[in-house]
Amino acid sequence: MPNRPTLDCANCEHRALRMFCNLDEHALADYAAIGIEANLPKGATLFVENDRSSSVFVVCTGHVKLFCTSKEGKTLILKIAMPGDVLGLGALISGATYEVTAETIEPTQVKKIRREEFLSFFEKHKEVGLHAAKSLSEDYKAAFFDARRLALSGSSAGRLASVLLDWGKTAATCGKFEMRFTMALTHEELASLVGSSRETVTRNLGRFKKENLIQMRGSSILILAPDLLEQLSS
């Protein structure tokens, strides 16, 4: 993993919005002193399902897909990790193996922290333990809502609308004035995430565009009618 110049976490404009990074002055100084910072290209693997956990990864910029693979080679995308997310935390704390594989879907900046460094940091600062607990709680809630969406949403259009809304809302909370984001997934990957087929995803995106629910320009998507998408997803 290539080294990068030290990240200026103290002056990051998004720090207050990111649960794990929003630490007090002393904890933030110790945080800056540990780990390895890196810029990774699209398609880089952070860790692999069933490998023994050795590090956690904090996503600074970019997006990472988390997925698992069956013995037959079928892939299921479980989540798209966004800036501020901490990956591999549960496996590292429990000493278990990684439950999923993590792979970048666009150029991504991360901070990798080895198990020994992280646990020492964790023990020194009580605040970090609280943030870690909150991070794991958010992971649990996200997994619950994703399972609920797949199991209870009555239509493929509703599941797709829900995912687009989630990404749009995240973009809107990161200093943007509109629900615009870059779709870094292929239609096939998006289909895996929403439990559908590639053809159905393509058809539904075309429908949303035709009905002026979204605007698509290349890989950029702008949510035009969040209330209508919300109705579809409910």
DAZIUR-V667841 format. One record per residue. N is the residue number from 1. PSI is psi in whole degrees, -180 to 180 (none if undefined). Layout:
<<N PSI> <N PSI>>
//
This chain:
<<1 120> <2 143> <3 156> <4 159> <5 152> <6 132> <7 142> <8 73> <9 -34> <10 -31> <11 15> <12 128> <13 -16> <14 2> <15 -41> <16 -21> <17 -7> <18 117> <19 -49> <20 -30> <21 -16> <22 75> <23 166> <24 174> <25 -45> <26 -43> <27 -38> <28 -36> <29 -42> <30 -38> <31 -42> <32 -24> <33 -9> <34 164> <35 177> <36 130> <37 142> <38 150> <39 125> <40 145> <41 169> <42 137> <43 5> <44 139> <45 126> <46 -47> <47 165> <48 139> <49 132> <50 -2> <51 150> <52 132> <53 138> <54 -16> <55 162> <56 158> <57 125> <58 124> <59 119> <60 -48> <61 160> <62 -171> <63 149> <64 132> <65 138> <66 125> <67 160> <68 159> <69 135> <70 170> <71 -26> <72 -3> <73 5> <74 135> <75 137> <76 117> <77 125> <78 -32> <79 152> <80 111> <81 141> <82 171> <83 134> <84 -20> <85 146> <86 120> <87 138> <88 11> <89 -48> <90 -44> <91 -38> <92 -45> <93 -38> <94 -12> <95 19> <96 -174> <97 162> <98 134> <99 -22> <100 174> <101 140> <102 125> <103 134> <104 143> <105 3> <106 168> <107 129> <108 139> <109 129> <110 163> <111 119> <112 127> <113 121> <114 154> <115 -49> <116 -42> <117 -45> <118 -44> <119 -36> <120 -44> <121 -42> <122 -44> <123 -31> <124 -36> <125 111> <126 -33> <127 -36> <128 -39> <129 -41> <130 -43> <131 -39> <132 -42> <133 -42> <134 -39> <135 -44> <136 -37> <137 -41> <138 -38> <139 -42> <140 -46> <141 -42> <142 -41> <143 -39> <144 -48> <145 -34> <146 -43> <147 -41> <148 -41> <149 -44> <150 -38> <151 -35> <152 -20> <153 131> <154 -10> <155 155> <156 -34> <157 -39> <158 -41> <159 -41> <160 -42> <161 -41> <162 -44> <163 -45> <164 -40> <165 -43> <166 -46> <167 -38> <168 -42> <169 -39> <170 -43> <171 -38> <172 -23> <173 -2> <174 37> <175 2> <176 157> <177 6> <178 163> <179 70> <180 137> <181 165> <182 125> <183 102> <184 -10> <185 148> <186 166> <187 -32> <188 -42> <189 -40> <190 -37> <191 -39> <192 -38> <193 -36> <194 6> <195 49> <196 -167> <197 160> <198 -42> <199 -40> <200 -40> <201 -46> <202 -43> <203 -42> <204 -38> <205 -41> <206 -40> <207 -47> <208 -39> <209 -45> <210 -36> <211 9> <212 34> <213 -31> <214 161> <215 131> <216 126> <217 100> <218 -126> <219 1> <220 131> <221 130> <222 124> <223 117> <224 -33> <225 73> <226 -35> <227 -40> <228 -38> <229 -37> <230 -40> <231 -40> <232 -36> <233 -15> <234 none>>
//
